[in-house]
Amino acid sequence: MKSHILFIIDGLPGGGAENVTLTLAKGLAERGCVVTLLALDKRRDYEIPDCINYFVDHDNGKGVFRKLSELARRAASLDRLLPGLFDKYGLPSLVISSLHKTDRIVVRSKLLRTCNLWFCVHGMFSRSYLGNKRGFSLWLKKLKLKKVYKNQQMITVSDAVGKDLLQKVGIKPKTIQTIYNPFNISEIIQRAAGENPYAAESYIAHVGRFHQVKRHDRLLEAFALADLPGKLILVGQGEESVAQQINDKISSLELQDKVILAGFTQNPLPIIKGAKMVALSSDSEGLPSVLIEALMCHTPVISTNCPGGAAEIMSGELQPFLAELTSESLAEKMQKAWHSPPTIAEEMYQRFSYDIILDKYLALQKTQS
């Protein structure tokens, strides 16, 4: 009987962790596993491959106490849904929970406690969840995080994410290991060969959701300072308030004729391949997939040397293209990569290849009796 692997995630809006989860699910299905993807929200910007069993457990809770009861209510909903999935596809040899809101629900499930459950952390919690907290609020948030992950099996997408959880958040898991995100090199090259709507332009690309942590303001300031003979293409979507801030920043810097808002696309790889460089301006990143995808397209990359996995990607000959967390430093790296780009070699991205990472996930399985 084929082994059954279950992925649980918040939903599938256009984001990096969501794309990684789909890539993993598809790869494990192609390896012969029965793979189920359970989304806790009906939002979906990605196509689901036919080889994946896809289900949605969307919350329809209402009333003034909806938020207060949400975690317990949704865990109970999971426990009503899962027996049917297990009867149909078999008990899972591996369950992967991704993204913190999902983790908070999953950890309350009575049924999932008996499974081989792993929590996959994609980001820097000390920044994303604790960065704006002080005093009692900081202490309380840390306590909640520790409660979710205490004595749990955990995967982190970079060494930096693991150190952050242990040293800065103070989480004490049962076990923790780094498994990089998987990248199907041949598929990425094939998808990158698609039509690029901006092929006639000379441009820098930024691919990422519109969120404060991505620091589009820093990126735009750096682009204005670099004063290069090309455009900046922003690929992504996100929070309406952040989108408005981006538009306001473009106007204040008088960049209306030099910045293109491309929106979200399921396949940004042709845009990445055609860029003079891919730029990352974030305050923190778990493991920035776009940098790895750019390297696989042999596109130069620059990035802020932010807390997280960027420095693990940009080592060796790429290290000089890491910027300090300032617009001025990022502008300097833009100029450097524009005029003297690095030569991209296979060894810069080989450790992130599909087969290596899939083997590590398959090794987490346990035989179900």
C-alpha angles and dihedrals in degrees: 000000000000117000117252119225120190125202120192122191140162094252139297109268115147102289140127099246090049092051091048091051091052091048091051093046093050093046094051091047089053088052089061102265125132102242127196123188115199116191120196093207132043093229108118131167096163131077114242114229114238091240092067125079104225125198134168127211097187118185115241096175116146139181137064094293095049094111094045093053098035102102096046092040093051094045088054089050089054091051090054093048103042101064089063091051092048092049090051101041104018132253109309119253087203135020120193120194116194132193125024100261089054090047091054090055097040094051088060094053111110092201096051092052088073092053132085091263125183127182114215115207116200103177148044105271094191087064105031098042106018104029096095097036126103137177116341092359090057092047092049094048091049090050091053092049092049091050093054096050103030111131092354130135108252139191121196123195094223139017088246092058090051093050090048092054094047102038107029103028096033097225116167108203127182088239136347133193138171118241115172120225114269124247124190099216097193092047092048091052090048094049091045089060090068125108116298111206089201098049091121092058131082104222155151115236130214116187118188146098120282100258134134093247091061090063100213086172090064091046093052093046090050092048091052091049094047090057094198126175094249144063136264117233118200112201114191148056136228145123113024092222092054091046089055091049089052092051091047091050092050089053095046091051091044092235097136092119095045104045124072120198101208098177124214121326128180090222113038092158097100088054090048092048093050095049125106084224143340114239128203119193103173131143090220139359132185096208111331104224093192092066092054093045090050091052090050087054088049091242117145117247137207127186144170110259088241126165107280140044102327092095090050088059098039101055130131113011091004095056094088088063093064112105133205116251093272135097091234094055092045090050090053091053090048090056092046094051092044096052101027109022120185121249108249115224130190094244089065092070108016095100089064094056121136101245095050092052096042090054089056092052092047088053089062092065124112125203112250119220 
